[in-house]
């Protein structure tokens, strides 16, 4: 075990508020006796918002902003409307953090529900990364896996929103050079941008870890009677996934409905307001507050209340 954990985010100014909330949730569950080092790879965060985020610093937590020239990703495909070029920063982490052997990478649309030290202490052996399986694509889109170069059986598609990254191995294997070569061959096949690149290059060099460390909405959906059979096709159990509805370490709001929207009913949505109130954005309304009205608003309020009663969340 270590007394220092290193975490990295990538963010532009549009998501600075949500970054602050994610960091606040991370810090809240982190033991005060340990040091926490947070790198924010900055794709244009305003000085004002960096100042607000920096107020989360404390004696054992240091947030470091590293400005990145986003033009280095000119020509990289953008295929998902709500995702910017900042998503590609994780592909450069081996060279952006030359003095580090290891890092946890987190997307901004993540909220932390437990101490992330346990994730840091996972032994990933000689694997380049550790990640959680993305069941939708792994089981229902085999054609896409073939299109991006994942050949043969026994491999799963992983979600890249929460990763343990072996930076030392990626540097030794010249991973960033491999990205350039991969893009030349597969750029027109990419749908999920940098996530496809990571899967296409590292599909046979990944340790699959528990959904506890990247609990996505599809893990609640997969528990339905019609889809529960799919759990037998991945290396997780029904009992494990059921338990995580209340006890995940990382809740990931991948998809269009984010925790900062009142239309979000994904497990863990309640944590957003809780931790927003620990930031300089305390009291700020949901981003879609004025867009959802009348009966539709009441419907979402009702659904969110029902989810609480049914113990989908704490």
C-alpha positions in Angstrom: 0.0 0.0 0.0 1.1 3.6 -0.7 0.6 6.9 1.0 0.3 8.7 -2.3 -2.4 8.2 -4.9 -2.2 10.0 -8.3 -5.4 10.7 -10.3 -5.8 12.5 -13.6 -8.7 14.2 -15.3 -9.0 16.1 -18.7 -11.4 19.0 -18.9 -12.4 22.1 -20.8 -14.2 25.1 -19.4 -17.6 23.8 -20.3 -17.2 21.0 -17.8 -15.3 22.8 -15.1 -18.2 22.8 -12.7 -18.7 19.1 -13.1 -15.0 18.5 -12.7 -15.2 20.3 -9.3 -18.0 18.1 -8.1 -16.2 15.0 -9.2 -13.1 16.1 -7.3 -15.1 17.0 -4.3 -16.6 13.5 -4.1 -13.2 12.0 -4.6 -11.7 14.1 -1.7 -14.7 13.4 0.6 -14.0 9.7 0.7 -10.2 9.9 0.7 -8.4 9.2 4.0 -6.8 12.4 5.4 -3.7 10.5 6.4 -2.7 9.9 2.8 -1.6 12.4 0.1 -3.7 12.8 -3.0 -2.3 14.3 -6.2 -4.8 15.4 -8.8 -3.6 16.4 -12.3 -6.1 18.3 -14.4 -5.1 18.4 -18.1 -6.6 21.8 -19.0 -8.2 22.3 -22.4 -9.1 25.9 -21.8 -10.5 26.2 -18.3 -10.9 29.9 -17.4 -8.7 31.3 -14.7 -11.8 32.1 -12.7 -13.0 28.5 -12.7 -9.5 27.2 -12.0 -9.5 29.4 -8.9 -12.8 27.9 -7.8 -11.6 24.4 -8.3 -8.3 25.1 -6.5 -10.3 25.9 -3.3 -10.7 22.2 -2.9 -6.9 21.9 -2.2 -6.1 21.0 1.4 -3.2 19.8 3.5 -3.2 16.3 2.0 -4.7 17.2 -1.5 -3.0 19.1 -4.3 -4.6 19.9 -7.6 -2.3 20.7 -10.4 -3.4 22.2 -13.7 -1.4 21.4 -16.8 -2.4 23.4 -19.9 -2.5 21.3 -23.1 -2.4 22.6 -26.7 -5.5 20.9 -28.0 -4.4 21.4 -31.6 -2.2 18.3 -31.2 -5.4 16.4 -31.7 -6.4 18.2 -34.9 -7.7 15.6 -37.3 -8.7 13.1 -34.6 -12.3 12.0 -35.2 -15.1 13.4 -33.1 -18.1 11.1 -33.4 -20.0 11.7 -30.2 -21.8 15.1 -29.9 -21.3 15.7 -26.2 -17.6 14.7 -26.1 -14.8 17.1 -27.0 -11.2 16.6 -28.1 -10.2 16.7 -24.4 -11.1 13.0 -24.3 -8.0 12.2 -26.3 -5.7 13.5 -23.6 -5.6 10.2 -21.8 -3.7 8.8 -24.8 -0.8 11.1 -24.1 -0.5 10.4 -20.3 2.7 8.3 -20.6 4.5 11.4 -21.9 2.5 14.0 -20.0 3.4 12.4 -16.7 7.0 11.3 -17.4 7.9 11.0 -13.7 5.1 8.7 -12.8 4.8 4.9 -13.1 1.1 4.7 -12.6 -2.1 6.8 -12.6 -5.8 6.4 -12.1 -7.6 8.2 -15.0 -11.2 9.4 -14.4 -13.8 11.0 -16.7 -15.4 14.2 -15.5 -18.9 12.6 -15.5 -17.9 10.4 -12.6 -18.8 10.6 -8.9 -17.0 8.8 -6.2 -18.8 6.8 -3.6 -16.0 5.3 -1.6 -12.2 5.5 -0.9 -10.4 5.2 -4.2 -7.2 3.9 -2.5 -8.6 0.4 -2.8 -8.6 0.8 -6.6 -5.1 2.2 -6.5 -3.9 -0.9 -4.6 -5.2 -3.4 -7.1 -2.3 -5.5 -8.5 -2.6 -5.4 -12.3 0.6 -7.4 -12.8 2.3 -6.7 -16.0 -0.8 -5.5 -17.8 -0.8 -2.0 -19.4 -4.2 -1.0 -18.0 -7.0 -2.2 -15.7 -10.6 -1.5 -16.7 -14.2 -2.5 -16.3 -16.0 -4.4 -19.1 -18.6 -2.5 -21.1 -21.3 -5.2 -21.5 -23.4 -3.5 -24.2 -20.7 -3.3 -26.8 -18.9 -6.5 -25.7 -22.0 -8.7 -26.1 -24.2 -7.0 -28.7 -21.8 -5.3 -31.1 -19.3 -8.0 -32.1 -19.1 -6.5 -35.6 -17.7 -3.3 -34.2 -15.1 -5.2 -32.2 -13.9 -6.8 -35.4 -13.9 -3.4 -37.2 -11.5 -1.9 -34.7 -9.1 -4.8 -34.8 -10.2 -7.0 -31.9 -9.9 -10.5 -33.3 -10.6 -13.8 -31.8 -12.6 -14.9 -28.8 -12.1 -14.4 -25.1 -11.8 -10.6 -25.2 -14.2 -8.0 -23.9 -14.6 -4.3 -24.8 -13.8 -2.1 -21.8 -15.0 1.3 -20.8 -12.2 3.9 -20.7 -13.9 6.3 -18.3 -12.1 4.8 -15.3 -8.7 3.3 -15.7 -5.6 2.2 -13.8 -2.8 2.9 -16.2 0.6 1.4 -16.1 2.5 4.4 -17.5 5.9 2.8 -17.3 4.9 -0.2 -19.5 3.1 2.1 -22.0 6.3 4.2 -22.3 8.4 1.1 -22.7 6.1 -0.3 -25.4 6.0 3.1 -27.3 2.2 3.2 -26.9 1.9 6.7 -28.2 3.6 5.7 -31.5 1.2 2.8 -31.8 -1.7 5.3 -31.5 -0.4 7.1 -34.6 -0.1 3.9 -36.6 -3.5 2.7 -35.4 -5.2 5.9 -36.4 -3.8 5.6 -39.9 -5.4 2.2 -40.3 -8.7 2.5 -38.3 -9.7 6.2 -38.1 -12.7 5.7 -40.3 -13.9 2.8 -38.2 -14.0 4.6 -34.9 -17.3 5.2 -33.2 -16.3 5.7 -29.5 -13.2 7.8 -30.2 -10.3 7.3 -27.8 -12.1 4.4 -26.2 -12.0 2.5 -29.4 -8.3 3.3 -29.8 -7.4 2.0 -26.4 -9.5 -1.2 -27.0 -8.0 -1.7 -30.4 -4.5 -1.5 -29.2 -4.7 -3.0 -25.7 -7.5 -5.5 -25.9 -5.1 -8.4 -25.0 -3.2 -6.4 -22.4 -5.9 -5.4 -19.9 -6.9 -6.7 -16.5 -10.7 -6.7 -16.1 -11.7 -5.4 -12.7 -14.9 -5.3 -10.7 -17.8 -2.9 -11.9 -17.3 -1.5 -8.4 -14.7 0.8 -10.0 -16.9 1.9 -12.9 -20.6 1.3 -12.2 -22.3 2.3 -15.4 -26.1 2.6 -16.1 -26.0 -0.6 -18.2 -25.1 -2.6 -15.0 -28.5 -1.7 -13.5 -30.2 -2.5 -16.8 -28.5 -5.9 -17.1 -30.2 -7.1 -13.9 -33.6 -7.1 -15.6 -35.1 -10.5 -16.2 -34.9 -10.2 -20.0 -31.2 -9.5 -19.9 -29.9 -11.2 -16.8 -28.6 -14.1 -18.9 -25.9 -11.8 -20.2 -24.2 -11.7 -16.8 -23.3 -15.3 -17.4 -21.3 -14.2 -20.4 -19.0 -11.8 -18.5 -16.8 -12.6 -15.5 -19.1 -10.9 -12.9 -21.9 -12.3 -10.8 -25.5 -11.2 -10.2 -24.8 -10.9 -6.5 -21.8 -8.7 -7.1 -23.7 -6.3 -9.4 -26.8 -6.1 -7.2 -24.6 -5.2 -4.2 -23.0 -2.3 -6.2 -26.3 -0.4 -6.6 -25.6 0.8 -3.0 -21.9 0.4 -2.6 -20.0 1.2 -5.8 -16.7 3.1 -5.5 -17.2 4.9 -8.8 -20.5 5.8 -10.5 -20.1 6.7 -14.1 -22.8 8.6 -15.9 -21.8 7.7 -19.4 -24.3 8.5 -22.1 -26.3 11.7 -22.7 -28.1 12.0 -19.3 -25.6 13.2 -16.8 -25.9 13.5 -13.0 -26.1 17.3 -13.4 -29.5 16.9 -15.2 -32.8 16.5 -13.5 -33.7 13.9 -16.1 -30.9 11.6 -14.9 -32.2 8.5 -13.1 -29.0 6.5 -13.1 -27.8 5.0 -9.9 -25.9 7.5 -7.8 -27.5 10.6 -9.3 -28.2 12.0 -5.8 -24.5 12.4 -5.1 -24.1 15.2 -7.6 -26.1 17.8 -5.6 -24.6 16.5 -2.3 -21.0 17.2 -3.5 -21.8 20.3 -5.6 -22.7 21.9 -2.3 -19.1 21.3 -1.2 -17.8 23.4 -4.1 -18.0 27.1 -5.2 -21.0 26.1 -7.4 -23.2 25.4 -4.3 -26.8 26.0 -5.0 -26.5 25.9 -8.8 -29.5 24.3 -10.5 -29.5 21.4 -12.9 -28.4 22.4 -16.4 -31.8 21.3 -17.8 -33.8 22.9 -15.0 -35.6 25.4 -17.3 -35.9 22.9 -20.2 -38.0 20.3 -18.4 -41.4 21.6 -17.2 -44.9 20.7 -16.2 -45.9 17.1 -16.3 -42.5 15.9 -17.6 -40.7 17.5 -14.6 -43.2 15.9 -12.2 -42.6 12.6 -13.9 -38.9 12.7 -13.3 -39.3 13.9 -9.7 -41.6 10.9 -9.1 -39.2 8.4 -10.8 -36.2 9.7 -8.8 -38.2 9.3 -5.5 -39.3 5.8 -6.5 -35.7 4.9 -7.1 -34.8 6.0 -3.6 -37.6 4.0 -2.1 -36.6 0.9 -4.0 -33.1 1.2 -2.7 -31.4 1.7 -6.0 -29.5 4.3 -4.1 -28.6 4.9 -0.5 
